[in-house]
Amino acid sequence: MATTATIASDASLLDHDFRRLASDDAVNLQDLYAGKVILVVNTASKCGNTPQYEGLEKLYQEYQDDGLVVLGFPSNDFLGQEPGTEEQIQEFCRLTYSIKFPMFEKVTVKQGAAHPFFDELAETSGTYPTWNFHKFLIGRDGKLIAEFSPRTQPYDEGLLAAIKSELGN
């Protein structure tokens, strides 16, 4: 199920700094991804939804030339399903699912302790992630288009339609 929302202000949701996964390299999402269609996903390596990594990577590979980027944010918020270090998470993602889409530092996404980026996504959409693999779709203008439940598979008809529409496909 998707919820659509628009941001009242002109501020971009992307104006946040993060470290790349298992790195000291800090980047600003706005600087790197302005003008892209972005699918933000909170991830976990030991979850029933973990196989979604495969579809997320496939989406990224299939549509990156059109302007889509998938951004993964590991989180240990739900039943401790991301207990590893960032190095362990990175190794798991690369070896198990050949993940090439950008992954960032392990963060908290739950209401009350969420990283400010996820607070803004939740404030805009009306929903905090309730489980691993919650998805937020951000348009080329840096504004939220829709959010999708963790049960929504990467090739779900509604998610794919929203991505293609924003990409102009």
Helices and strands as residue ranges (DSSP letters): E 2-4, E 17-19, E 26-28, H 29-33, E 37-43, H 52-63, G 64-66, E 68-74, H 86-97, H 116-125, E 135-138, E 144-148, H 157-167
